[in-house]
Amino acid sequence: MPIYNEEKTLLEIYNRVKNVDIGNLEKEIIMIDDCSEDNSFGIIKSIKDKNVIKLRHNKNMGKGGAIKTALKKVTGDYVIIQDGDLEYNPEEYNKLLPYTKDYDIVYGSRLSGEVKGFNVPLHFIGNKILSIATSVLYGKMVTDMETCYKLIKSDIIKNMKIDSDRFDFEPEVTARLLKSGNKIKEVPITYNCRSFEEGKKITWKDGIKALYVLLKYRFYG
């Protein structure tokens, strides 16, 4: 769980992750504070759960940088990324997990599911454009390349070379998976988009960079 300035929602999303019933599977929760300027790390430290791995960067490294730090501590068979806000519902892990019997990689697709938010229209349009670009460039249909819910066999992602430290982590990982011949199974999920006032951080500039990353790893990476 990469975290940056999420004090308003952090405890609630942690409790949702902790309490979601995923059957006989064991959960390993890794929380990484990316040098937040609010009380996020204080909240993390206050969690009384010896099974939670608590990490912190001394300087801001970006979402990708936080995920790369957390991956070094992963011991489980699969990894799923969970943002520190409430846009994604951890109950929907159970929509993805059944497919791990047949697939090493399962994406939760917001754009083929129920979108409750996207109150920033450009985000919806931008995600559509990036997903279409991914499908065209890599010759494999992907409906939601930018989704946070990427359930990936840990051996695959831990051994993957990842250059990106910020939001460009998402397109790079998808590009590398597709270019390596991996098959991505997509499953519809719900999504509740927050506004910039509520703490949303990704902007149109990140969309432009994502397109650049897709082109880069298609032809040069």
C-alpha positions as CSV (number, residue, x, y, z in Angstrom):
1,M,0.0,0.0,0.0
2,P,1.9,3.1,-1.2
3,I,0.8,6.2,0.9
4,Y,1.3,9.9,0.4
5,N,-0.8,12.4,2.4
6,E,-3.7,10.1,3.0
7,E,-4.5,10.8,6.7
8,K,-8.2,11.3,6.1
9,T,-8.8,7.8,4.6
10,L,-5.8,5.8,5.7
11,L,-7.2,4.1,8.8
12,E,-10.5,3.2,7.1
13,I,-8.8,1.7,4.0
14,Y,-6.5,-0.3,6.3
15,N,-9.4,-1.7,8.2
16,R,-11.2,-2.6,5.0
17,V,-8.1,-4.5,3.7
18,K,-7.6,-6.2,7.1
19,N,-11.2,-7.3,7.4
20,V,-12.0,-8.4,3.9
21,D,-12.6,-12.1,3.9
22,I,-10.5,-13.9,1.2
23,G,-11.2,-17.4,2.4
24,N,-8.3,-19.6,3.4
25,L,-5.7,-17.3,1.8
26,E,-3.3,-15.5,4.2
27,K,-2.9,-11.7,3.8
28,E,0.4,-9.9,4.1
29,I,-0.1,-6.1,4.4
30,I,2.8,-3.8,3.6
31,M,2.3,-0.1,4.2
32,I,4.9,2.3,2.8
33,D,4.7,6.0,3.6
34,D,6.3,8.0,0.9
35,C,7.5,10.9,3.1
36,S,4.0,12.3,3.7
37,E,3.7,15.9,4.9
38,D,0.6,15.1,7.0
39,N,0.0,12.6,9.8
40,S,-0.1,9.5,7.6
41,F,3.0,7.9,9.1
42,G,1.7,8.6,12.6
43,I,-1.5,6.7,11.8
44,I,0.6,3.8,10.3
45,K,2.7,3.6,13.5
46,S,-0.5,3.6,15.7
47,I,-1.8,0.4,14.0
48,K,-1.5,-2.4,16.6
49,D,-0.9,-5.3,14.2
50,K,2.4,-7.2,14.3
51,N,1.6,-8.7,10.9
52,V,1.6,-5.3,9.2
53,I,5.0,-4.3,7.7
54,K,5.5,-0.6,8.2
55,L,8.0,1.3,6.0
56,R,8.8,4.9,5.4
57,H,10.8,6.9,2.8
58,N,12.9,9.8,4.1
59,K,12.2,11.7,0.9
60,N,9.4,11.5,-1.5
61,M,10.1,8.9,-4.2
62,G,6.7,8.7,-5.9
63,K,4.1,5.8,-6.2
64,G,6.4,3.6,-8.2
65,G,9.3,4.2,-5.9
66,A,7.1,3.3,-2.9
67,I,5.9,0.1,-4.6
68,K,9.5,-1.0,-5.5
69,T,10.5,-0.5,-1.8
70,A,7.5,-2.6,-0.7
71,L,8.2,-5.4,-3.2
72,K,11.5,-6.1,-1.5
73,K,9.5,-7.2,1.6
74,V,6.9,-9.4,-0.2
75,T,6.8,-13.0,0.8
76,G,3.4,-14.1,-0.6
77,D,2.5,-15.8,-3.9
78,Y,0.6,-12.9,-5.3
79,V,0.8,-9.1,-5.1
80,I,-2.0,-6.6,-5.4
81,I,-1.6,-2.8,-5.0
82,Q,-4.0,-0.9,-2.8
83,D,-4.0,2.9,-2.8
84,G,-4.5,4.7,0.5
85,D,-7.8,6.3,-0.4
86,L,-11.3,4.9,-0.9
87,E,-11.5,4.8,-4.7
88,Y,-11.1,1.1,-4.8
89,N,-13.0,-1.4,-2.7
90,P,-10.9,-4.2,-1.1
91,E,-14.1,-6.5,-1.1
92,E,-13.5,-6.8,-4.8
93,Y,-10.3,-8.7,-4.3
94,N,-12.7,-11.6,-4.4
95,K,-13.6,-10.8,-8.0
96,L,-10.0,-11.2,-9.1
97,L,-8.7,-14.0,-6.9
98,P,-10.7,-16.9,-8.4
99,Y,-8.9,-16.3,-11.8
100,T,-5.5,-17.0,-10.3
101,K,-6.2,-20.7,-10.8
102,D,-5.7,-20.1,-14.5
103,Y,-3.9,-16.8,-14.8
104,D,-0.7,-15.3,-13.3
105,I,-2.0,-11.7,-13.9
106,V,-5.5,-10.4,-13.3
107,Y,-6.4,-6.7,-13.7
108,G,-9.5,-5.1,-12.2
109,S,-11.0,-3.1,-15.0
110,R,-12.9,0.0,-13.9
111,L,-13.8,0.9,-17.5
112,S,-15.7,-2.3,-18.1
113,G,-17.2,-2.3,-14.6
114,E,-19.4,0.3,-12.7
115,V,-17.8,3.7,-12.5
116,K,-19.4,5.5,-9.6
117,G,-17.2,8.5,-9.8
118,F,-14.9,10.0,-12.5
119,N,-16.2,13.4,-11.5
120,V,-13.2,14.7,-13.4
121,P,-14.3,13.9,-17.0
122,L,-10.8,14.2,-18.4
123,H,-9.7,11.3,-16.2
124,F,-12.3,9.1,-17.8
125,I,-11.4,10.2,-21.3
126,G,-7.6,10.0,-20.6
127,N,-7.9,6.4,-19.3
128,K,-9.9,5.4,-22.3
129,I,-7.3,6.9,-24.7
130,L,-4.4,5.3,-22.8
131,S,-6.0,1.9,-22.8
132,I,-6.8,2.1,-26.5
133,A,-3.2,3.1,-27.2
134,T,-1.9,0.2,-25.1
135,S,-4.1,-2.2,-27.1
136,V,-3.0,-0.8,-30.5
137,L,0.7,-0.7,-29.6
138,Y,1.0,-4.1,-28.0
139,G,-1.6,-6.0,-30.1
140,K,-3.5,-7.2,-27.1
141,M,-6.8,-5.8,-25.8
142,V,-6.5,-4.0,-22.5
143,T,-9.6,-2.1,-21.3
144,D,-8.0,-0.4,-18.2
145,M,-4.2,-0.1,-18.3
146,E,-4.1,2.5,-15.5
147,T,-6.0,0.5,-12.9
148,C,-4.5,0.2,-9.5
149,Y,-5.9,-3.3,-9.0
150,K,-3.1,-5.3,-10.7
151,L,-3.0,-8.8,-9.2
152,I,0.3,-10.3,-10.3
153,K,2.2,-13.5,-9.3
154,S,4.9,-12.2,-7.0
155,D,7.7,-14.1,-8.8
156,I,6.8,-12.1,-12.0
157,I,6.7,-8.6,-10.6
158,K,9.6,-9.1,-8.1
159,N,11.9,-10.2,-10.9
160,M,10.8,-7.5,-13.3
161,K,13.1,-4.6,-14.0
162,I,11.1,-1.4,-13.2
163,D,12.6,2.0,-14.0
164,S,9.6,4.2,-13.1
165,D,9.3,5.9,-9.7
166,R,6.1,7.8,-10.1
167,F,2.7,7.3,-11.7
168,D,4.5,6.0,-14.9
169,F,4.9,2.8,-12.9
170,E,1.4,1.7,-14.2
171,P,2.1,1.9,-18.0
172,E,5.7,0.5,-17.6
173,V,4.5,-2.6,-15.8
174,T,1.7,-3.2,-18.3
175,A,4.1,-2.6,-21.2
176,R,6.7,-5.0,-19.8
177,L,4.1,-7.7,-19.1
178,L,2.6,-7.5,-22.6
179,K,5.9,-7.3,-24.4
180,S,7.1,-10.4,-22.5
181,G,4.1,-12.3,-23.8
182,N,2.2,-12.5,-20.6
183,K,-1.6,-12.8,-20.8
184,I,-3.6,-10.4,-18.7
185,K,-7.1,-11.4,-17.6
186,E,-9.4,-8.5,-16.9
187,V,-12.3,-8.5,-14.5
188,P,-14.9,-5.7,-14.1
189,I,-14.7,-3.8,-10.8
190,T,-16.4,-0.7,-9.4
191,Y,-14.6,2.6,-8.9
192,N,-15.4,5.7,-6.9
193,C,-13.3,8.5,-8.3
194,R,-12.4,11.3,-5.9
195,S,-11.9,15.0,-6.8
196,F,-8.7,17.0,-6.6
197,E,-10.3,18.7,-3.5
198,E,-10.6,15.3,-1.9
199,G,-6.9,14.5,-2.6
200,K,-6.6,13.1,-6.1
201,K,-3.1,13.6,-7.3
202,I,-2.8,12.3,-10.9
203,T,-3.2,15.0,-13.6
204,W,-3.2,15.3,-17.4
205,K,0.6,15.7,-17.3
206,D,0.8,12.1,-16.0
207,G,-1.4,11.0,-18.9
208,I,1.0,12.5,-21.4
209,K,3.9,10.8,-19.6
210,A,2.1,7.5,-19.6
211,L,1.7,7.7,-23.4
212,Y,5.4,8.4,-23.7
213,V,6.2,5.4,-21.5
214,L,4.0,3.1,-23.6
215,L,5.8,4.2,-26.8
216,K,9.2,4.0,-25.2
217,Y,8.8,0.4,-24.0
218,R,7.1,-0.7,-27.1
219,F,10.0,0.3,-29.4
220,Y,13.0,0.8,-27.1
221,G,12.6,-0.7,-23.7
